Amino acid sequence: MSISLSSLIFLPIWINMAHIQQGGPSEQEQTAALKDLLSRINLDELMKKDEPPFDFPDTLEGFEYAFNEKGQLRHIKTGEPFVFNYREDLHRWNQKRYEALGEIITRYVYELLENDCNLKKISIPVDATESEPKSFIFMSEDALTNPQKLMVLIHGSGVVRAGQWARRLIINEDLDSGTQIPFIKRAVDEGYGVIVLNPNENYIEVEKQKMHKQSSDGTDEPAGRRERRDKVSRETRKRRDFYEKYRNPQKEKEMMQLFIRENGSPEEHAVYVWDHFIAQAAAENVFFVAHSYGGLAFVELMIQREADVKSKVTAVALTDSVHNVWHQEAGKTIREWMRENCCNWVSSSEPLDTSVESMLPDCPRVSAGTDRHELTSWKSFPSIFKFFAEASEAKSSSQKPALARRSHRIKHEEL
């Protein structure tokens, strides 16, 4: 015998009305109880009862997908690209499936950074205890010892992690456009050391129930009292779960966030990596590539470490950066330095490197050759390396005359 959705919705109301007819609470109390009951009925939540369980594979092979020789994600059997709407009319389930695949992609990119790019995974904070939350960055073997050049990569906000520009591009386009791997490989080939930041890894998540259990496990509490409390807790949980299975059949676990010390935001992370790694690097020329929110994090770094950044950084390539020198209250000296040493490749339908007018008095803006925000890093890839080479050459040539003048002055004084 099947029960209709409408029956499920109104069953608690019929039961409550029956209780009312038998006498009991006052009319005012009954009205309040009915209002409370009706407020708890959520049709959207009830519709979830027909969803398949959120039980997804934890490997690419389990999803029956793999990256081909072109770095494109394809179905192992059909060769087709990834399909988001795997089940019609189940958008939430499809979204959860997509997110589960995204987590696998993140781990896959981490493996590529270590195995394909030969980067080292470095845990932070550097002085973290065994029990505290930790994050990590990636560095080339010579990142701190390379005397010439160091490249620092910062991605934007959202679900992306170290080594990625855009998860959507990795899944729907290819690894080249969606990851930082082409930048890393070319940088290594051209003699740069490399540091890859991980600004969105700000906290770890733990289940609230587990945390509560750990914190409320009072060993000093008398055994009898603890048993009574546990019995009441079990009965309360049983009633709640009975209700929840109708209200929200696929209720997700309640999680709490434990933030990582000195890395609780992208801005904090950028300053921390600067202080503990980049500032210690031997490189004469440091270059930044920062996408979207990564540009804002860089400007914040400049505000907090202006003198150090100016003395060490040669050039900064921003790609569709969302920084704002007014809102971030960047001073005049910072804005002047950015005009001379930064360039922002923005989303635009104009050809690559075409000058684009800016409303802000900071760095020059040029077209990235695409009007898609997430593609700006990949499309400006060749121009960025050219920009860095020219900046490095300009710095060298500006130093040579100064050295020559100093040498001439010494000779003149000796005479």
Buried (B, 14 or more C-beta within 10 A) or exposed (E): EEEEEEEEBEEBEEEEEEEBEEEEEEEEEBEEBBEEEEEEBEEEBBBBBEBEEEEBBEEBEEBEBEBEEEBBBBBEEEEEBBEEEEEEEBEEBBEBBBEBBBBBBBEBBBEBBBEEBEBEBBEBBEEBEEEEBBBBBBBBEBBBEBEEBBBBBBBBBBBBBBBBBBBBBBBBBBBBBBBBBBBBBBBBEEEBBBBBBBBBBBBBEBEEEEBEEEEEEEEEEEEEEBEEEEEEEEEEEEEEEEEEEBBBBBEEEEEBEEEBBBBBBBBBBBBBBBBBBBBEBEBBBBBBBBBBBBBBBBBBBBBBBBEBBEEBBBBBBBBBBBBBBEEBEBEEEBBEBBEEBBBBBBBBEBEBBEEBEEEBEBBEBBBBBBEBBBBBBBBBBEBBBEBBEEBBEEBEEEEEEEEEEEEEEEEEEEE
